[in-house]
Amino acid sequence: MKLVILDRDGVINQDSRQFVKTADEWIALPGSLAAIAQLNRAGWRVVVASNQSGLGRGLFGITELNAMHAKLRRELAREGGQIDAFFICPHVPDAGCTCRKPLPGLFHDIARRYDTPLDAVPAVGDSLRDAQAAASAGAQPLLVRTGNGCAAATHPDLPPHTQVFDDLAAVAQYLESR
């Protein structure tokens, strides 16, 4: 099985320091949905692993999060693509959970759900913590320069062997050839 793990905010859609709280605020990045559809056509199963501390902070509820994901699915379906599953961490940073990136809990959940080791499974993020979580779980961290990726690309703690791409479309093109 070809499996790819994507972060959401900053990779698929625009990120916001004030959090993406509603379906109206959820806006796909140019080319990201076409890139996911391209991955699907190339035989990749696409899952999302995303910190969503806005839930724990009370900035939005599960109904709003589900509406955002429903919008993503609708817009993606128009491109001919699909997301297999969403894995989220709803906790605030100091909650002490193991699922909040940079910890690998979400990745371990994905490995269990798909009954597959994550060795060399590509994991696309736009932040240092995305790359750290992927590396910690044994996945292959891929960083995009969208969202927070430009700052993360030069961070001294970026895991070794993290590959850097301009955006999700460039990742899809790279993975399509694998």
C-alpha positions as CSV (number, residue, x, y, z in Angstrom):
1,M,0.0,0.0,0.0
2,K,1.2,3.5,-0.9
3,L,0.4,5.8,2.0
4,V,1.1,9.5,2.4
5,I,0.4,11.5,5.5
6,L,-0.4,15.3,5.2
7,D,-0.6,18.0,7.7
8,R,-3.6,20.2,7.1
9,D,-3.1,23.9,7.9
10,G,-0.3,25.4,5.8
11,V,-0.1,22.3,3.6
12,I,-3.6,21.9,2.2
13,N,-5.2,25.1,3.2
14,Q,-4.2,28.6,4.3
15,D,-3.1,28.8,8.0
16,S,-4.0,31.6,10.4
17,R,-2.4,32.7,13.7
18,Q,-6.0,33.2,14.9
19,F,-6.8,29.6,13.9
20,V,-9.0,28.4,11.1
21,K,-12.3,28.2,13.0
22,T,-15.1,27.8,10.4
23,A,-15.7,26.3,7.0
24,D,-15.8,29.9,5.6
25,E,-12.3,30.5,7.0
26,W,-11.0,27.2,5.5
27,I,-9.5,28.2,2.1
28,A,-7.5,25.7,0.0
29,L,-4.0,26.7,-1.0
30,P,-3.6,27.1,-4.8
31,G,-2.9,23.7,-6.4
32,S,-3.2,21.7,-3.2
33,L,-6.4,19.9,-4.0
34,A,-5.3,19.0,-7.5
35,A,-2.1,17.7,-5.9
36,I,-4.0,15.3,-3.7
37,A,-6.1,14.1,-6.6
38,Q,-2.9,13.5,-8.5
39,L,-1.6,11.4,-5.6
40,N,-4.8,9.5,-5.6
41,R,-4.6,8.8,-9.3
42,A,-1.1,7.5,-8.8
43,G,-2.3,5.0,-6.3
44,W,-1.6,6.8,-3.0
45,R,-3.9,6.7,0.0
46,V,-3.9,10.1,1.6
47,V,-4.5,10.7,5.3
48,V,-4.4,13.9,7.3
49,A,-2.6,14.2,10.7
50,S,-3.3,17.6,12.3
51,N,-2.9,19.4,15.6
52,Q,-6.3,21.1,16.2
53,S,-5.8,22.8,19.5
54,G,-8.6,25.3,18.7
55,L,-10.9,22.5,19.9
56,G,-9.2,22.3,23.3
57,R,-9.0,26.1,23.5
58,G,-12.8,26.4,22.9
59,L,-12.3,28.4,19.7
60,F,-14.5,26.0,17.7
61,G,-16.3,22.8,18.3
62,I,-16.4,19.4,16.6
63,T,-19.3,20.5,14.5
64,E,-17.2,23.3,13.0
65,L,-14.2,21.0,12.5
66,N,-16.4,18.5,10.7
67,A,-17.8,21.3,8.5
68,M,-14.3,22.3,7.5
69,H,-13.4,18.7,6.6
70,A,-16.7,18.3,4.7
71,K,-15.8,21.4,2.7
72,L,-12.3,20.0,2.0
73,R,-13.9,16.7,0.9
74,R,-16.4,18.4,-1.4
75,E,-13.8,20.7,-3.0
76,L,-11.4,17.8,-3.4
77,A,-14.1,15.5,-4.9
78,R,-14.5,18.1,-7.7
79,E,-10.8,17.6,-8.5
80,G,-11.3,13.8,-8.5
81,G,-9.5,13.2,-5.2
82,Q,-10.3,12.0,-1.7
83,I,-8.9,11.9,1.9
84,D,-8.9,8.4,3.4
85,A,-9.1,9.6,7.0
86,F,-8.4,12.5,9.4
87,F,-6.4,12.0,12.5
88,I,-6.5,15.0,14.9
89,C,-5.0,16.0,18.2
90,P,-7.6,18.3,19.9
91,H,-5.3,19.1,22.9
92,V,-3.7,22.4,24.0
93,P,0.1,22.4,23.9
94,D,0.5,21.9,27.7
95,A,-2.0,19.0,28.0
96,G,0.7,16.4,28.2
97,C,-0.8,14.2,25.5
98,T,1.2,12.0,23.2
99,C,-0.7,12.8,20.1
100,R,0.2,16.4,19.7
101,K,3.0,16.9,17.2
102,P,6.0,17.0,17.6
103,L,5.2,13.8,19.5
104,P,4.5,10.8,17.2
105,G,1.1,9.7,18.7
106,L,-1.0,10.6,15.6
107,F,1.5,8.7,13.4
108,H,1.3,5.6,15.7
109,D,-2.5,5.8,15.4
110,I,-2.2,5.8,11.6
111,A,0.2,2.8,11.7
112,R,-2.3,0.9,13.8
113,R,-5.3,1.8,11.7
114,Y,-3.6,0.8,8.5
115,D,-1.7,-2.1,10.1
116,T,1.5,-1.0,8.4
117,P,4.9,0.2,9.6
118,L,5.6,3.8,8.7
119,D,9.2,3.2,7.6
120,A,9.8,5.6,4.7
121,V,6.1,6.6,4.5
122,P,6.2,10.2,3.3
123,A,4.8,12.7,5.7
124,V,4.3,16.2,4.5
125,G,4.2,19.2,6.8
126,D,5.0,22.9,6.9
127,S,6.6,23.1,10.4
128,L,9.4,21.9,12.4
129,R,7.1,19.9,14.7
130,D,5.5,18.1,11.7
131,A,9.0,17.0,10.5
132,Q,10.0,16.0,14.0
133,A,6.9,13.9,14.6
134,A,7.3,12.2,11.2
135,A,11.0,11.4,11.9
136,S,10.2,10.2,15.4
137,A,7.6,7.7,14.0
138,G,10.1,6.4,11.3
139,A,8.3,8.2,8.5
140,Q,10.1,10.2,5.8
141,P,9.6,14.0,6.6
142,L,8.9,16.2,3.6
143,L,8.6,19.9,4.3
144,V,6.7,22.4,2.1
145,R,7.6,26.1,2.0
146,T,3.9,27.1,2.2
147,G,2.4,28.0,5.6
148,N,5.3,28.1,8.1
149,G,7.6,26.0,5.9
150,C,10.1,28.8,4.9
151,A,11.1,29.4,8.5
152,A,11.2,25.6,9.3
153,A,13.4,24.8,6.2
154,T,16.4,26.5,7.8
155,H,15.8,25.5,11.4
156,P,18.9,23.9,12.9
157,D,16.7,21.2,14.6
158,L,15.1,20.0,11.3
159,P,15.5,16.2,11.2
160,P,18.3,15.0,8.9
161,H,17.2,13.8,5.5
162,T,14.1,16.1,5.5
163,Q,13.4,16.9,1.9
164,V,12.1,20.4,1.2
165,F,9.6,21.3,-1.6
166,D,8.0,24.5,-2.7
167,D,4.4,23.2,-2.2
168,L,2.2,20.1,-2.2
169,A,2.1,20.1,-6.0
170,A,5.8,19.7,-6.1
171,V,5.6,16.8,-3.5
172,A,2.9,15.1,-5.6
173,Q,5.0,15.3,-8.7
174,Y,8.0,13.8,-6.8
175,L,5.9,11.0,-5.3
176,E,4.1,10.2,-8.5
177,S,7.4,8.9,-9.9
178,R,7.9,6.5,-6.9
